[in-house]
């Protein structure tokens, strides 16, 4: 769309006075005149008008293509690994102390910055284990009235994949 910015006195819809008029005709043939207090703000409106078209024309197809490529690669990778049917591959046994192989920031928040540790309480013979996690540290001030309803999270987690666990140091 052709745009024209010219210096002229004008009045904005909120009643303020402006000094620059942006004129353009949209794709449907409707003419527009908008009042701005600066040339920079008029150019900003042009950018805002053009942005949805730019996103639609360039970013969306690119994002869709990247998503499809990633899905293809992940499905190929998933097919190249055989399911771990034996618990012996992980080397874990009932009674072993374990911790998560990768600790997320969310997990660190819930455990007050400490890596959670637990104990294997059952081997499900399919590469998964039942884990009893150590209780999380108590919140800072247990006498706080806002913490009256605080209860620890479930400590036993069922069917945890052995590939997500690592033997914990004693």
N, C-alpha and C positions, 0 to 999 in steps of 0.2 A: 504494500500500500504506500502511496506517496504521502509524506507528511510535510507539513509546513509549520515552522515556528516563527512568529513575528512579534516584535515588541509593540504592545498596544495596551491601553488601559482596559481592564475588564473586571468583572465581578464574579467571584466563585460562588458555588451553590450554598456555602455556609454563610455568605454575606461578606467575607473578607475581600479586600481588593487585591488584584493581581496585576502583573505587568507584562505577561507573555501569553499569547494565545496559540494553542496547538490546534491545527485544522487538519482533518483527514477524512477520507471516504472509506468506509469499511467494505468488506468483500461482498456485502449485500447491496451496495450502492447508497447506503445511508450516510449523509454528511454529519460530521461531528466538529464541535468547537469547544475546547476545554481551556479554562483559565488557570494559570499557574503563577506563583510568585517569583519563580526563577527559570532561566533557560535549562538549568540542570534538572529541575523537577519535571519539566516538559519532556526532556529526553528520557527521564526515568519512566514516564508513562508509555513512551514509545517502546521501551524495552519490555515493559510489563505486557503490552499488547502483543508483541512479537514472540514472547517467551513460550506460550503454550504451543504455538506452531512449531517452534524450534525443537521443543521437547518431543512433540509427537513425531516430527519428521526424522529426528536423528537418534534420540536416546531410547525411546521405547523399542524400536526394532532391534537396536544393538543389545539392550538388556534382555530381550526375548531370545536372541541368538546365543548370548552368553549362557543364559539359563539352560537352553537346550544342549549346548556343548557340555556343560557341567553334568547334566543329567546323564548324557551318553557316557562320559568318562566314568562317572560313579557306577553306572550299571555294569560297565566292562570290568571295573575293579572288583565289584561285588561278586561277579561270576568267576573271577580268577582265584578266589579264596574258598577253601573247603571249610565247612562248618566244623568247629572243634567239638567232637563228640566225646572226647576223653578228658577227664579232669587231670590226668597225669601230665598233659602237655604244659599246664600252668605251674606244676610243682607245688600246689597248695594242698594242704591236708587239714582235716578237722582239728581245731585247736591253734592253728597258725594265726599270728597277729598280722593284720594287713592294713593297708591304707589305699586310698584311690590313686591310680597311676597318674591322673591329671586332675588337679584341683582347680575348680572354677572360682572366679571372684565371688560369685553368689554363695558358694559353699564356704568360702573364707569369711564372709560376712556372718553367716549363721553360726560359725564356730569361733567367733571372736578372734580371727586371725591365726588360729591354730589348725594344723593339718589333722583332719579326723582320723582316728584309728579304731580298729575293731578286731573281732575275732571270728574266724570261720567256725560256725556251729553245725553246718551240714553241707555235704557234698551231694548235689542233685544228679551226679553222673551224666550230665549233659553239657559240661563246661561252665555251669553256673553254680553259685554257692549261696547259702543263707549266711548273712553276716549280722553279728550283734555289735553295733557301734557303741563306743564309749560315750557316756553322757556328755552333752555339750556343756561348756562352762556356764555357770550361772550368770545372769545379767549383772551389771555393775552394782546396783543398789536394790537388793531384794526386798527391802522395807518400803520401797516406793509404792504408793497406793495404785499407780497405773500398772504395776506389775503383778497385782493380786491374782489375776486370772492366767498368769504365765504358766505353761506346762511344757515339759520337754517334748521334743518330737519323738515319733516312733523310733525305738532303738534297734529293732530287728528288721532288716531289709531282706526280702526274699528274692531269689533268682538273680543274683548279681553276676554278670559275666566275668569269668576269670581273667579275660583280657583287659578289663578295666581296673584290676587290682594289682597291687605290688606288695611283696612281703615287707612288713614294717620292721625297722631295727628295734631291738629290745632295749 
